[in-house]
Amino acid sequence: MASNDRPRAIADISAGTILATVTIAVPPERVFRAITAEDQIPLWWGADDMYRTTKHTADVRPGGAWRSEGKGADGRDFHVSGEYIEVEPPHRLVMTWIAPWDGDNVTTVTYTLEPVENGTRLTLRHDGFGQRHESCRDHGSGWERVLGWLDDFLSKETGARPPSVFHCRMIPPRPDFAFTMTEEERALMNAHADYLRGQLRAGTMMLAGPVADPAGPWGLLILRVGSEAEARAVTDGDPTVRSGRGFRYEILPMMSTIM
């Protein structure tokens, strides 16, 4: 099984829990060091246009304290802190999470690191939001960004991020388009097919074709590229989209693939 590489996070607000995953092309030992070492976290946790961690202290043992400090996008200081509950390098790390922007409520973050064929599968679980639904949602999107920063940081060390797989759905301008094409639209679809054959030759496309949906046929495009931005560049370059005739793509990353 080849897992998708880019981070994904799901916030289950009814349970007050976040589950996030990412596959990173380095061994678990390297990932574990990046999420615990005092000299590592300031190197990757944050972005210039959002917030950036500038200092991290960590006593990495059960009962040991940790604290991160930094600057927000508005220039204000921020911090988040907690205590380590379980430390089992390089496969498991459990710690409390206490953030002033979350009312200093105590939640729990669990990292699980599993070796896979193309590196490390990191699964993060953040529990304890209770009925604080908005906080759960916000932390969910936040963890997706954080794992993206971690992935980018470690992937730059190896220079080898495995490509991701994206499910792209091309939605035509009307449900009965496949049955009511004009000659001009048929010519446009021929240009669309030629474009996709070029993507197949380039190695970015895995397969494509029309789907017989009872609600109206639509086009399926499976891409294997380095990022969602690259997938969007492929779909934006499609002659159907460039025609301005109402074609559009929905793009979703595959969480895992079996090939």
Salt bridges, closest charged atoms under 4 A:
ASP39 OD2 - ARG33 NH2 3.43
ASP48 OD1 - ARG52 NE 3.04
ASP59 OD2 - ARG61 NE 2.83
GLU69 OE2 - ARG67 NE 2.80
ASP74 OD2 - ARG76 NE 3.74
ASP77 OD1 - LYS71 NZ 2.71
GLU86 OE1 - ARG92 NE 2.74
ASP102 OD1 - ARG132 NH1 2.55
ASP127 OD1 - ARG125 NE 2.95
GLU134 OE1 - ARG137 NH1 3.25
ASP151 OD2 - ARG6 NH1 2.79
ASP151 OD2 - ARG161 NE 3.57
ASP152 OD1 - ARG6 NH1 3.29
ASP152 OD1 - ARG161 NH2 2.27
GLU157 OE2 - ARG30 NH2 2.65
ASP176 OD1 - ARG174 NE 3.70
GLU184 OE2 - ARG245 NH2 2.44
GLU185 OE1 - ARG174 NH2 2.79
ASP194 OD1 - ARG197 NH1 2.80
ASP238 OD2 - HIS192 ND1 2.78
GLU250 OE2 - ARG248 NH1 3.55
